[in-house]
Amino acid sequence: MPASILEEVGHLLGAALTRGTTTRLSCPSCGSAHVAQVLGDNGGISYVCTACGHSWS
C-alpha cells in the first residue's frame, strides 16, 4: 500500500503512460494521434480522427 496519495498517483500515471505508448492509434489519412473510439452501426468498434474527420473500422 502506498504511503501517500502522491505515490499512488505517480504509480497510476506511470501505468497510463506505458499503456498509452503501446496502444497509440494514428489516423491512416492524416497521421494525427487525435483518434476517438466509437461504436459502429452494428455494435462493432470504429475509429474517427478528431483532426480531419476520417473514420474507419
Backbone bond lengths (Angstrom), bond angles and torsions (degrees), N, CA, C in turn:
res aa  C-N    CA-C-N  psi(-1)  N-CA   C-N-CA  omega(-1)  CA-C   N-CA-C  phi
1 M - - - 1.454 - - 1.527 108.18 -
2 P 1.358 117.19 134.83 1.463 119.14 -179.46 1.523 112.05 -67.02
3 A 1.324 115.27 149.25 1.455 120.58 -179.43 1.521 111.70 -77.02
4 S 1.331 117.77 -20.78 1.464 119.69 -179.59 1.519 109.99 -148.18
5 I 1.306 115.70 165.11 1.459 121.07 177.52 1.528 110.52 -65.71
6 L 1.333 118.00 -30.58 1.460 120.88 178.85 1.529 111.36 -65.01
7 E 1.325 117.15 -37.56 1.458 120.08 176.07 1.527 110.80 -64.07
8 E 1.312 116.13 -41.82 1.461 120.28 179.96 1.523 110.66 -64.85
9 V 1.323 117.87 -44.62 1.463 121.74 178.90 1.525 109.94 -62.14
10 G 1.317 117.40 -42.82 1.460 120.69 177.93 1.515 112.24 -60.04
11 H 1.325 115.85 -40.93 1.464 120.91 178.44 1.532 110.60 -63.88
12 L 1.331 117.47 -44.71 1.467 121.54 -179.37 1.519 111.51 -66.49
13 L 1.332 117.04 -40.50 1.465 120.08 178.92 1.521 110.87 -64.93
14 G 1.308 116.62 -40.30 1.458 120.14 177.72 1.518 111.97 -60.97
15 A 1.317 116.80 -42.74 1.464 121.12 178.62 1.518 111.16 -66.26
16 A 1.317 117.60 -39.79 1.465 121.35 179.65 1.521 110.77 -66.10
17 L 1.327 117.35 -40.50 1.455 119.96 179.32 1.522 111.01 -66.22
18 T 1.315 117.00 -40.60 1.458 120.74 178.45 1.523 110.39 -64.47
19 R 1.309 116.44 -45.49 1.459 120.47 -179.82 1.516 110.67 -65.75
20 G 1.328 118.78 -41.09 1.451 122.42 -177.93 1.511 113.44 -64.07
21 T 1.313 117.74 -33.95 1.457 119.50 -178.49 1.520 112.03 -78.09
22 T 1.317 118.48 -23.33 1.455 119.79 -178.16 1.523 112.28 -90.71
23 T 1.331 119.00 -15.84 1.462 121.00 -177.05 1.526 112.32 -121.30
24 R 1.309 117.66 18.54 1.458 120.78 -176.19 1.524 110.71 -68.19
25 L 1.322 115.77 132.09 1.450 122.32 176.28 1.518 109.28 -103.27
26 S 1.303 115.95 153.42 1.456 119.59 172.82 1.524 108.09 -134.85
27 C 1.300 115.02 150.88 1.463 121.79 -178.57 1.530 109.57 -67.82
28 P 1.334 117.98 128.88 1.463 119.70 178.58 1.527 112.47 -70.86
29 S 1.327 116.90 -16.03 1.456 120.62 -179.22 1.524 112.59 -87.21
30 C 1.352 116.71 -51.65 1.469 119.51 -175.10 1.530 113.39 -113.75
31 G 1.335 117.77 -11.12 1.462 121.56 179.08 1.513 114.79 83.93
32 S 1.319 118.67 2.21 1.458 122.31 -179.33 1.530 111.03 -67.81
33 A 1.330 116.08 147.60 1.465 121.29 176.00 1.529 111.29 -90.33
34 H 1.314 118.22 2.84 1.463 122.32 -179.90 1.525 108.97 -85.22
35 V 1.345 115.50 80.33 1.447 122.44 -174.90 1.522 109.33 -120.88
36 A 1.325 115.96 133.48 1.463 121.54 177.46 1.524 108.87 -111.22
37 Q 1.316 115.80 142.68 1.453 121.66 176.39 1.519 107.72 -94.35
38 V 1.332 117.34 129.09 1.464 122.04 -178.13 1.520 109.62 -131.99
39 L 1.330 115.72 161.18 1.457 120.10 175.59 1.513 109.77 -81.12
40 G 1.325 116.46 134.59 1.450 121.59 178.70 1.516 111.45 -78.93
41 D 1.323 115.88 179.15 1.461 121.90 -177.94 1.527 112.90 -60.56
42 N 1.312 117.05 -38.56 1.474 120.87 -177.62 1.517 112.10 -101.89
43 G 1.319 117.55 23.41 1.445 121.15 178.53 1.514 114.02 86.38
44 G 1.323 117.85 0.28 1.458 121.38 178.16 1.522 110.24 -78.00
45 I 1.318 115.57 177.06 1.455 121.07 -179.77 1.522 109.36 -97.62
46 S 1.303 116.85 131.55 1.454 123.00 175.05 1.517 108.41 -128.60
47 Y 1.298 116.11 167.38 1.456 122.54 -179.46 1.513 109.02 -129.34
48 V 1.321 116.28 148.07 1.462 121.04 175.54 1.522 108.29 -136.74
49 C 1.322 115.66 137.16 1.452 121.49 177.56 1.513 107.96 -85.35
50 T 1.330 116.58 123.67 1.460 119.94 -179.28 1.518 111.64 -81.63
51 A 1.331 117.70 -5.11 1.463 120.99 177.97 1.542 110.80 -88.70
52 C 1.352 117.24 -45.74 1.455 119.36 -175.20 1.529 114.08 -117.12
53 G 1.352 117.36 -11.63 1.464 120.56 177.92 1.520 114.92 89.89
54 H 1.320 118.25 -2.77 1.465 121.50 179.47 1.534 109.45 -64.18
55 S 1.327 117.62 138.72 1.458 120.76 177.55 1.528 109.43 -126.22
56 W 1.337 115.91 149.54 1.450 121.79 -179.81 1.520 109.17 -157.42
57 S 1.332 115.42 167.85 1.471 119.84 178.09 1.506 110.09 -136.30
